[in-house]
Amino acid sequence: MIKDNYGTRSGQTMGFQFAEKKLNNSYHIAISSVNMPFRKSRWIEKYSKDEENLLHFLPSTEKNYLIDARQVINENKQYQQNEYEGMFVVDEKKIKTNWFNHYDVLVFISKGGEDIKIAE
């Protein structure tokens, strides 16, 4: 739920509308799977070492992680300005942006692409 107008059609996302109405109780979350069937392990390894990619913030791509963007920015103000390649689709033409400004939390799920199991 992106909190600004980046990559949207005239601000039609729920998160942007919450932010516009100054609803301070909203929390903007991005979720992405890392290890997907269409991503080769070499690609994941390469980008986890790239300082211009969000994956480099993760200690490992083999576990689930949550990055608190507010905490990251509070601890190091430069991250509020830096752009990174990410794994979240917001604008099809551009994947490098400042993700810490667009979301409050970034969630990385290590093993994506698994079949769902429905509890009966």
C-alpha positions in Angstrom: 0.0 0.0 0.0 2.2 2.8 -1.3 1.8 6.1 0.6 2.5 8.5 -2.2 1.5 9.2 -5.8 4.6 7.5 -7.3 3.8 5.2 -10.2 0.0 5.4 -9.8 -2.8 6.6 -12.0 -3.8 9.9 -10.6 -3.3 8.9 -7.0 -5.8 6.0 -7.0 -4.1 3.8 -4.5 -5.7 3.3 -1.1 -2.4 4.3 0.7 -2.1 7.6 -1.2 -5.7 8.4 -0.4 -5.1 7.7 3.3 -2.1 9.9 3.3 -3.9 12.7 1.5 -6.7 12.6 4.2 -3.9 12.7 6.9 -5.1 9.4 8.4 -2.0 9.0 10.7 -3.1 5.5 11.7 -2.4 4.0 8.3 0.8 1.9 7.9 2.1 1.3 4.4 3.5 -2.1 3.6 5.3 -3.6 0.6 5.6 -7.4 0.3 7.8 -9.4 -2.1 9.0 -12.9 -2.5 12.8 -13.3 -3.1 13.3 -16.9 -4.2 10.8 -17.3 -7.0 10.8 -20.0 -9.7 11.5 -17.4 -12.4 14.5 -15.9 -10.5 17.8 -17.7 -10.9 19.9 -18.1 -7.8 22.8 -16.3 -9.5 20.6 -13.2 -10.1 19.6 -13.2 -6.4 23.2 -13.6 -5.3 24.4 -10.8 -7.6 21.8 -8.3 -6.4 22.2 -9.2 -2.8 25.8 -7.9 -3.1 24.8 -4.8 -5.0 24.6 -1.7 -2.8 22.1 -0.1 -5.1 19.6 -3.0 -4.6 17.3 -3.5 -1.6 18.5 -7.1 -1.3 21.8 -5.9 0.1 20.0 -4.8 3.3 19.1 -8.4 4.0 21.5 -10.6 6.1 20.4 -13.6 4.0 18.0 -14.3 1.2 17.2 -17.7 2.8 15.0 -16.3 5.6 12.1 -13.9 5.8 12.9 -10.3 6.8 11.1 -7.1 7.6 12.8 -3.7 7.1 11.3 -0.9 9.1 11.7 2.1 6.7 11.0 4.6 9.4 13.7 3.2 11.6 16.2 3.0 8.8 15.6 6.7 7.9 15.8 7.8 11.6 19.1 6.0 12.1 20.7 7.2 8.8 19.2 10.2 7.1 21.0 9.5 3.8 18.6 6.6 3.1 15.8 9.1 2.8 17.4 10.4 -0.4 19.0 7.2 -1.9 17.3 5.3 -4.7 17.5 1.5 -4.9 16.4 -1.2 -7.2 13.7 -3.1 -5.6 11.5 -6.1 -5.9 8.2 -4.2 -5.6 6.3 -3.3 -8.8 5.1 0.3 -8.6 6.0 1.8 -11.9 6.6 -0.7 -14.7 9.1 1.6 -16.4 11.3 2.2 -13.3 12.3 -0.1 -10.6 14.9 2.2 -9.0 13.4 4.6 -6.6 13.4 5.6 -2.9 11.5 2.7 -1.4 12.0 4.0 2.1 9.9 7.1 1.3 7.1 5.1 -0.4 6.5 2.5 2.4 6.8 2.3 6.2 7.8 -1.4 6.1 9.3 -3.6 3.4 8.7 -7.4 3.9 10.8 -9.9 2.1 9.5 -13.5 2.0 12.4 -15.9 1.2 10.6 -18.8 -0.4 7.8 -17.5 -2.6 6.0 -19.3 -5.4 4.9 -22.2 -3.2 1.5 -23.8 -3.8 -1.1 -22.6 -1.3 -2.7 -25.1 1.0 -6.3 -24.5 2.0 -7.3 -25.5 5.5 -10.5 -27.6 5.5 
